[in-house]
Amino acid sequence: MTQTQSIQSLFPDLLELRNNDFYEIEKPILIFCITPRTGSTALCSMINKIPDLVFIDEFFNPRGPVQMYSKERDAQNFNDYLKQISDLHDNQYFGIKVSWLDFKFFAKKNIYKKFFKQCKFIYLDRFEIDNQAISLFHSIKSKKWHHHALNHDDNYEINLEDFDLNHIIRIINNIQAEKKDWHQFFYENNINYLHLHYEFYVENMNSGLEKVLNFIGINLDSEIINAITPDYIKKEKKLYTEFLNKLKFYRNGKYYLEQEI
């Protein structure tokens, strides 16, 4: 399975569908538009705990989830897949979290509107792009993407020698491009979306949960909201500071000088 795998390659019929051929999901849709390492897994795990509201997953991610759900539900084509995933749970909303990489095909000519009729968009972002890139780099290198709240396994560290400036710079460029594409999509389509920044809710995930609920018009007592806990937690990584300092040296023109000494 490659990074360039696409949902079109898994469902070739998708390229042949016309305007009126798509299966329409009747429920209102919550689309969580994500950039990497923004706490989306933890936040969505909290939202999924609210009874009868929504079940959110990466239903358009062709690097594992699409294969899993299509196999479990024996989906024969894209329309069948849409129907099967929309019927997974009898909830008020259908929820999906999706990266720009996996959504851009559906954003083209607003294809997504042919099967998602009532959409609300929640955009998860980060101010500190260097931290975001290093977090993603760390996950790629360690192959550890999430830290379950009940699992205290700390065997996920990498070494200082693993620092790869060129790789991190490529990640930064990719994240910047992804942010630009999301912003352009929202602007060109005049979309009213909820913009959540990781830095504002990472230390209090319940505040992010409350903002999402307010945005979609769901009123829950603060006691109920505060009692909901994420299945995943933020883990401090020992090399963050060292990696950030090396990246700062690069920006100040000192990194290569340091390498030569």
C-alpha positions as CSV (number, residue, x, y, z in Angstrom):
1,M,0.0,0.0,0.0
2,T,1.7,3.3,-1.1
3,Q,1.4,6.9,0.0
4,T,-0.1,7.7,-3.4
5,Q,-2.9,5.1,-3.1
6,S,-6.2,6.8,-3.8
7,I,-9.9,6.0,-3.2
8,Q,-10.4,6.2,-7.0
9,S,-7.9,3.3,-7.4
10,L,-9.9,1.2,-4.9
11,F,-13.2,2.1,-6.5
12,P,-12.6,2.6,-10.2
13,D,-16.4,3.1,-10.8
14,L,-16.1,6.4,-8.9
15,L,-14.6,8.0,-12.0
16,E,-17.6,7.0,-14.1
17,L,-20.4,8.2,-11.8
18,R,-22.4,11.2,-13.0
19,N,-24.4,13.8,-11.1
20,N,-27.5,11.8,-10.3
21,D,-25.7,8.5,-9.9
22,F,-24.4,9.0,-6.4
23,Y,-25.9,7.4,-3.4
24,E,-27.1,10.3,-1.2
25,I,-26.5,10.1,2.5
26,E,-29.6,11.6,4.1
27,K,-28.1,12.4,7.5
28,P,-26.4,15.8,8.1
29,I,-22.7,15.4,7.7
30,L,-19.9,16.6,10.0
31,I,-16.6,16.9,8.1
32,F,-13.5,17.2,10.2
33,C,-10.9,18.8,8.0
34,I,-7.5,17.9,9.4
35,T,-3.9,18.8,9.1
36,P,-1.4,16.4,10.7
37,R,-0.8,16.2,14.5
38,T,-3.7,18.4,15.6
39,G,-5.3,16.1,18.2
40,S,-8.0,15.0,15.8
41,T,-8.0,11.3,17.0
42,A,-8.3,12.4,20.7
43,L,-11.0,15.0,20.0
44,C,-13.1,12.6,17.8
45,S,-12.8,9.8,20.3
46,M,-14.6,12.2,22.8
47,I,-17.3,13.2,20.3
48,N,-17.9,9.5,19.5
49,K,-18.8,8.9,23.2
50,I,-21.9,11.1,23.1
51,P,-24.8,8.7,22.7
52,D,-26.6,8.7,19.3
53,L,-24.8,11.8,18.0
54,V,-22.2,10.6,15.5
55,F,-19.4,8.2,14.8
56,I,-16.4,9.8,13.2
57,D,-13.7,7.9,11.3
58,E,-11.3,8.3,8.3
59,F,-13.8,6.8,5.9
60,F,-12.0,8.3,2.8
61,N,-8.4,7.2,3.9
62,P,-7.3,4.7,1.3
63,R,-4.2,3.7,3.4
64,G,-6.1,1.2,5.6
65,P,-9.5,2.4,6.7
66,V,-11.3,2.2,3.3
67,Q,-10.0,-1.3,2.8
68,M,-11.1,-2.3,6.3
69,Y,-14.6,-1.0,6.1
70,S,-15.2,-2.1,2.5
71,K,-14.0,-5.6,3.3
72,E,-16.1,-5.8,6.5
73,R,-19.2,-4.6,4.8
74,D,-18.5,-6.4,1.5
75,A,-18.9,-3.1,-0.5
76,Q,-18.8,-3.8,-4.2
77,N,-18.4,-0.3,-5.5
78,F,-18.3,3.3,-4.3
79,N,-22.1,3.8,-4.0
80,D,-22.3,0.5,-2.1
81,Y,-19.5,1.7,0.2
82,L,-21.3,5.0,0.9
83,K,-24.4,3.2,1.8
84,Q,-22.6,0.7,4.0
85,I,-20.7,3.3,6.0
86,S,-23.7,5.6,6.4
87,D,-25.6,2.6,7.9
88,L,-22.9,1.6,10.4
89,H,-24.6,3.5,13.3
90,D,-28.1,4.9,13.8
91,N,-26.9,8.3,14.8
92,Q,-28.1,11.9,14.3
93,Y,-25.0,12.8,12.1
94,F,-22.6,11.0,9.8
95,G,-19.1,12.0,10.6
96,I,-15.8,11.8,8.7
97,K,-12.4,13.2,9.4
98,V,-10.3,13.7,6.3
99,S,-7.0,15.1,5.2
100,W,-6.7,17.3,2.1
101,L,-4.9,14.6,0.3
102,D,-7.9,12.3,0.6
103,F,-10.5,15.0,0.1
104,K,-9.1,17.0,-2.9
105,F,-10.7,14.6,-5.4
106,F,-14.1,15.2,-3.9
107,A,-13.5,19.0,-3.5
108,K,-12.9,19.2,-7.3
109,K,-16.1,20.6,-8.9
110,N,-17.7,20.0,-5.5
111,I,-18.2,16.3,-6.1
112,Y,-18.8,15.8,-2.4
113,K,-22.1,17.7,-2.6
114,K,-23.5,15.0,-4.8
115,F,-23.6,12.6,-1.8
116,F,-23.1,14.8,1.2
117,K,-26.1,17.1,1.1
118,Q,-26.0,18.9,4.5
119,C,-22.4,19.6,5.6
120,K,-20.8,21.3,8.5
121,F,-17.1,21.7,8.4
122,I,-14.7,21.7,11.4
123,Y,-11.1,22.6,10.5
124,L,-8.3,21.5,12.9
125,D,-5.1,23.5,12.6
126,R,-1.9,24.5,14.5
127,F,-0.2,27.8,14.8
128,E,3.3,26.3,15.6
129,I,4.1,24.6,12.3
130,D,7.6,23.7,13.4
131,N,6.2,21.7,16.4
132,Q,3.6,20.2,14.1
133,A,6.3,19.1,11.6
134,I,8.6,17.6,14.2
135,S,5.6,15.7,15.8
136,L,4.8,14.2,12.4
137,F,8.5,13.4,11.8
138,H,8.7,11.7,15.1
139,S,5.6,9.6,14.4
140,I,6.9,8.6,11.0
141,K,10.3,7.6,12.4
142,S,9.0,5.8,15.5
143,K,5.9,4.3,13.8
144,K,3.9,5.4,16.9
145,W,1.0,7.6,15.8
146,H,-1.2,7.6,19.0
147,H,-0.8,7.1,22.7
148,H,-3.8,5.4,24.3
149,A,-4.8,6.7,27.6
150,L,-4.8,3.3,29.2
151,N,-1.5,2.1,27.6
152,H,1.6,3.4,29.3
153,D,4.1,2.0,26.9
154,D,6.9,4.5,26.5
155,N,8.8,2.6,23.9
156,Y,8.4,5.1,21.2
157,E,11.4,7.3,21.3
158,I,13.9,8.0,18.5
159,N,17.5,9.1,18.7
160,L,19.1,12.5,18.2
161,E,21.0,10.9,15.3
162,D,17.6,10.4,13.6
163,F,17.3,14.1,13.0
164,D,16.9,14.7,9.3
165,L,16.7,18.4,8.4
166,N,15.7,17.8,4.7
167,H,12.9,15.4,5.7
168,I,11.5,17.9,8.3
169,I,11.7,20.8,5.8
170,R,9.7,18.7,3.3
171,I,7.1,18.0,6.0
172,I,6.8,21.7,6.7
173,N,6.4,22.5,3.0
174,N,3.7,19.8,2.7
175,I,1.8,21.0,5.8
176,Q,1.9,24.6,4.5
177,A,0.6,23.5,1.1
178,E,-2.2,21.5,2.8
179,K,-3.2,24.5,4.9
180,K,-3.3,26.7,1.8
181,D,-5.5,24.2,0.0
182,W,-8.0,24.0,2.8
183,H,-8.2,27.7,3.2
184,Q,-8.6,28.2,-0.6
185,F,-11.4,25.6,-0.6
186,F,-13.3,27.3,2.2
187,Y,-12.8,30.7,0.6
188,E,-13.8,29.8,-2.9
189,N,-16.9,28.0,-1.7
190,N,-17.9,30.6,0.9
191,I,-18.0,27.9,3.6
192,N,-18.8,28.9,7.2
193,Y,-16.5,26.6,9.2
194,L,-15.4,26.2,12.7
195,H,-11.6,26.9,13.0
196,L,-10.0,25.1,15.9
197,H,-6.4,25.6,16.8
198,Y,-4.6,22.8,18.6
199,E,-2.8,25.2,20.9
200,F,-6.1,26.4,22.4
201,Y,-7.5,23.0,23.3
202,V,-4.7,20.5,23.7
203,E,-4.4,21.1,27.4
204,N,-8.2,21.1,27.8
205,M,-9.7,18.8,25.2
206,N,-13.2,19.4,26.7
207,S,-13.0,23.0,25.6
208,G,-12.5,21.8,22.0
209,L,-15.4,19.4,22.4
210,E,-17.7,22.2,23.7
211,K,-16.8,24.4,20.8
212,V,-17.7,21.6,18.3
213,L,-21.0,21.0,20.1
214,N,-21.9,24.7,20.1
215,F,-21.1,24.9,16.4
216,I,-23.5,22.2,15.5
217,G,-26.2,23.4,17.9
218,I,-26.0,20.6,20.5
219,N,-26.5,21.8,24.1
220,L,-25.0,19.7,26.9
221,D,-24.5,20.6,30.5
222,S,-20.9,21.5,31.2
223,E,-20.8,18.7,33.8
224,I,-21.5,16.1,31.1
225,I,-19.0,17.7,28.7
226,N,-16.3,17.8,31.4
227,A,-16.9,14.1,32.3
228,I,-16.0,13.0,28.8
229,T,-12.4,11.9,28.5
230,P,-10.3,11.2,25.3
231,D,-9.1,7.7,24.5
232,Y,-5.8,9.2,23.5
233,I,-3.4,11.5,25.3
234,K,-0.6,13.9,24.4
235,K,2.8,12.4,25.2
236,E,5.9,14.6,25.8
237,K,8.7,13.5,23.6
238,K,12.2,13.8,25.0
239,L,13.8,15.1,21.8
240,Y,11.3,17.8,20.9
241,T,13.4,20.6,22.4
242,E,16.6,19.3,20.8
243,F,15.0,18.9,17.4
244,L,13.4,22.4,17.7
245,N,16.7,23.9,18.5
246,K,18.3,22.3,15.5
247,L,15.5,23.6,13.3
248,K,16.0,27.1,14.9
249,F,19.7,26.9,14.1
250,Y,18.8,26.2,10.5
251,R,16.5,29.2,10.3
252,N,19.3,31.3,11.8
253,G,21.9,30.0,9.4
254,K,23.8,28.2,12.1
255,Y,22.9,24.5,11.5
256,Y,25.3,23.8,8.6
257,L,28.1,25.6,10.4
258,E,27.4,23.4,13.4
259,Q,27.6,20.3,11.2
260,E,31.0,21.4,9.8
261,I,32.6,21.9,13.3
